Amino acid sequence: MLKNWFVLFLSCLTIQAFGQDSVVNRVIFIGDAGEMNFKQETIIPHAAALIIKGRSTVMYLGDNIYPKGMGLPGSKEELETAAILRSQYEPMRKAGAPVYFIPGNHDWDRSGKDGLAKIRAQGQFLASQKDSLLRLIPSNGCPDPVEIPISEHMVMIAYDSEWWLFPYKKNDGSMGCDCNSEVEILERLRKIRDKNKNKTILVTSHHPFYSYGVHAGYYSWKDHIFPLTILNKNYYLPLPVIGSLYPLLRSTAFSNPEDMNHAAYKHLKESVKEVFNGFPNYLYISGHDHGLQFIKADGQYQIVSGSGSKSSSIKGNNHLLYKNSMQGFVTVDMMLDRSTQITYYTYENKGIKKDFTYNIPFKNSNY
């Protein structure tokens, strides 16, 4: 009996080693992880255990600090919000992976008037750790798209989608940004695209272009009966009938720039999509909606990994290849044959499980 268990143990090690040997590079994507709770504190160390040393990168997809971003210097929130960031990057850096954060709307003071100051404070805190492999990108409140080489055949482009939607002042004249307008941002995206046209491109931002969650106007029965839980998970005040007005009004007359049906969001989506339309071998990767989704629409793939610390409803749709409202994260692997392997991991019984895997073959480019 003992001999059989030993043989099984060696077999498992061999399978795991073989699987990792076929991975050229791995990127771990976790979104909306900015609240320290039991599930967040469970999935992050498990995600760190999947790091292949020397071949992995970690990207946090925005809303890195709930509810309203980094505490400003001298505020009572300063130490608490610093601890929220540490809970995300320390396990990853200990495992040897570079860690990047991109901004989300909550990092910009939940799109509030102190947004620019708070996003700059978050970047300054990370920079103060004196670690070149720990960064907020783009930094300093700038919208500049950033190119991150992953492997010989894969590159990641990160940009600040909240910059497009933010309703208050977003440049104080002292920032020294390379891009100061939407036109300049799009031109930078095109240059990075053309430079990497024969690679797989991971287009990374907080806001997705395809989604079937709350920000796309899809609500569960709970949202209709207990609409205040959309604002705060603990507000279980039943408001039947009246509660149904909130989703209706939010999707029509009182639409929010953070929702996909708003004109500003549509403009962001169409402007960036135009840059990559017609090019093969790229994926959109985002958070924002609190769940896990894998979508194929208009011939393009969208990963939504927005359940690092929160979860919400996702409506079924023919474009959804996978959905799960449970907290979790996604790995994107560049394989030896240049295919891209996408794996979704979800929280289960105080641990994680591999819930879905999909492989996208590399297409030879005519560009």
N, C-alpha and C positions, 0 to 999 in steps of 0.2 A: 504493500500500500504506500509506504513512504517513498519507495522508488518511483511509483507512478506519479506522485505529486511532484517529485523533483524533475521528472521528465517534462511534466506539464509546465512547470515554472520556467525551465530552460526554453521551451517552445514559445512561451509568451514573450520572453526577453528577445528571442530571435526575430519574432514577428514585428515587435516594436522597433528594434534596431533596423530591420529591413525597410519598414515604413519610413523612418526618419532619413535613411540613406537616400531614398528616392525624392526627398524634398530638398530643392536647391536653396530656397529661402521661404520664410514664413512671416506673415504679418498678422498680428492679433488685433482685432477691432472690437473695442468696447465703447458703447455710447451711453450717455446720460447716467454716469456712475457717481454723480456728485452728492449722494446722500449715504452716510454711513449707517447701514442697517445690517441685519444678520445675513441676508442673502448676498448683499454687496461684499461683505467681509468674508463670505464663503467662496464666491465665484472668482474673485480676483486672485487669491493664492492658487486656486486650481488652474486658472489661466496661466499664471506664472510657471506652473509645473510643465506646461506644454512648450515652453521656450527651448529652442535648440540653440545652444550657445554658439555664438558667432554667425548664426544664420537667421536670427529672428529680430523683428521690430514690433513695437507696441504703439498703437495709435488710439488715443481716446478721442471720441467723435463729438465732443462738445457737451454743454451742460455739465461741466466738470465740478461745479460747486452750486448746490441748491441752498436756499431758494433764489438768492439775488447776487451770486458771484462773490468775488474775493472781498473780505473786509478791508476797508481802507486803513492806512496806517493810523494807529491810535484808537481805532474803534473797538468795541467789545467783541465784534465778530472776527477780528483779525486772526487770533490764535486758533479759533474753532475752524475757520475756513482753511487755514494752513494745514491743519490735521486732516481735513477731508482730502486735500491734494496728496498729502503724504501716504494716505491709505491706498492710493491708486498707484503711485510710482515706486514706492519703496520695495514692494515684492518683486517688481519687474526689473528694477535696477540691480537688486541683489542677485537675480538670476542671470544678469549680464546683458539684458536687451536694452537698446536705446528706447527712450519713451518720449513720445510727442503728444501734445494736447492741441486740439484746435478749438476755437471759441464757439460757444452756442449762445442762444438768446438769454439764458439765465446767467451766463458769465458776463454778459453786457447789462448787468443790473436788471435782469428780466425785461430787457428793452426799456429800461428806465433812464432818467436824466443823468445818473452817475455812471452810465454804461462805459464811456470812454475811460474814465478814471479807474473803474474796476477791472476792465480787461487789461489795462496797462499794469495795474497792481499785481494781477495774476502772473503776467509775464515777468515782472520784476522779481517776484518771489521765487519763481523757478530759476531765473538767472542767478539769484543770490546763493543758490546751492553750489555754484562754481563747478557745474557738471556739464560738459559739452554735449553729453548724450541725453540731456533732459531739457526740453524746450517747449515753449508755446509757439505755434506757427499758424499763421503769420504772427509776428510779435509787434508790440508797441501800439496796438490798435490799427495797424496798417492792413490793407486788404490784399497786399501783394501775394499772388500765387507762389508757392514754394515747391521746388522740385527735390524729391528725395529718392536717390537711387536705391533700389532694393536688391537687384542682381543684374547680371549682364543683360538679361532679357525682360526685366520688369522695373517699372518706375512708379512712384506715387506722386501725385500732384495734390497739394492741400491748399485750400483757400478759405477765407472767412466769409461764409454766406450771410451771416448776420449783419455784416457791414452793409450789405445791399438793403436790408429791411429796417435798419435801426432808424428811429424817427427823430432823434436829437442830434446835436452837433457831434461829428465824428472825426474832426481834425482841428487841433488847437494851434496849428501853425508851427509847432516845434518838433514834429514827429519824424520828418525826413523820409517819408514813404517813397518808394519807387513808383507806385501807382497811386494816383489821386483822383481817378475817375473810372467809371465803368468801362469806357472805351479803352483806357490803358490796361485795366485788368484783363479784358478779353484779348487784347493784343499780346499780353504776356502769356496767357493760356495758349494762344496759337503758336507762339514761338517754342514753348516747352513741348507742345504736341508735335510740331514738325521735327524737333530735335530727336524725339523718341518714337517716331512713326512706325518703326519696325519692332517695337516692344509691346508688351502688355502694359496698359496704363490704368492705374487705380486712381480715379477721380474722386477725391475725398473732401467732404464738407459736412456741416451739421445738418443741413436741410436736404431731404430727399426730393428727387424729381418724380418718383412714383411711390405711392404708399396707399394702404387701405386701413389706416388707423384714424384716430381722432382728428389729427391735423388735416386729414383729407376729407373730413366731414362724415366719418363713419362712427356711429355711437352704439353702445350696447344698451340692453334694457336697464342695466344699473344706472347708466348715464341719464336715462329718462326719468327714472324713479328717484335717484339720489344725485341730481345734477351738480351739487356743490362738491362732490368727491372729485370732480374734474379739477377743481381749484385746490382742494386739500383732501387727501385720502381719508381723513378722519371725520369729515363733515357728512355724517350719515343722517341728514334731515330729509325725510320723505316728502317729495313735492310732486306727486303724480299730476299729470295734465299740465300744470304750470311748469313742471320740470322739463317737459318736452319742448317748451318754447325756447329754452336756452340753446339746444343744438340747432333749432330752426333759425333763430336770430343770428347765431354765430356764423351760420353758413350763408346768410343773406345780407340783411341790412347792416348788421354790426360785425361784419367779418373782420378778423384780426390779421395783420400782416404776417403773423406766424403760421397762418393756415393757407393751404394750397390754393384755395379759390380766390384769395385776395389778389388784386391787380399787381401789387408790388412783388408778391411771390411768383406769380405767373411770369412777370417780366424777368426776374432772376432765372427761372427755369428755362425759358425759351432762349434767353441770351447765351447761357452757358451750353445748353444742348446744341445750339447751332455750331459751336466751335468743334464739337466732336462728331456730329452727324456725318455718316458716310465712312468714318474711320473704323477699321476692325480692332478687335482685341482691347477693348476698354470696358471697365465696369464703374458704375456709380456706387459709392459706398457712403452711407450716412447714418445718423441717429435720429433724434427729434421725436418720432413716434415711439412710444415705450413698448416695444415688442421686437420680435424677430421676424423678418420677412425676406423672402427671396422671390424676386419678380422678374418676369421677362415680358416686356411690353415694347411695342414699336421696334422689335428686333434687338432691343438693348436689355442688359441685365442691371438690376438695382438690388444691392444689399442694404437692408435696414437692420442695424444692430443698435437698438436704442433702449435696451433693458438691463443696463449695468446695475441699476439700483431700483428701478420702477417697472411697472407693467400696466398695460391698458389693453382695451379690446381691439381686435383686428377683424374686419369683415372679410368673408370669403369672396374670391374673385377668380375668374378663369386665368388671369395673368399671374396669380400667385402659385409658384412652384412649391412653396413651403411657407407656413406661418406658425407662430407659437407665441402666446402672450406671456409665457414664463420668462423669468429673468435669465440672462445668459449672454453669450458673445459669439463671435465668428472668427475663424482662422481662414486666411487666404494663402495658399501654398503655390509657389512656382515649382513645377515638377521637372524631372530630367528631360521629358519629351516636350517641354515648353507649354504643356497644358496647365490650366489653372484649376486647382482643387479647392473647393469651398466647403467648409465644415461648420455646422452650427452645433453649439454646446448649450445645454440648458441645465438649470438648477434641478436637482432631484435628491431628496432624502439627505440633506446636509452635505451634498456633494454635487458633482456635475455628471452628465451623461452626453455622449455623442448622439445627436438626434437626427442629423440629416447631412448627407454629403452629395456634392454635385461636381462633375468634372466638365470643364469647358476646353475643348481642343483649341490649339493655336491656329489661326488662319493666316496664311501667307498674304502679305500686303502687296498691293499694286502701287503704293505711294512711294 
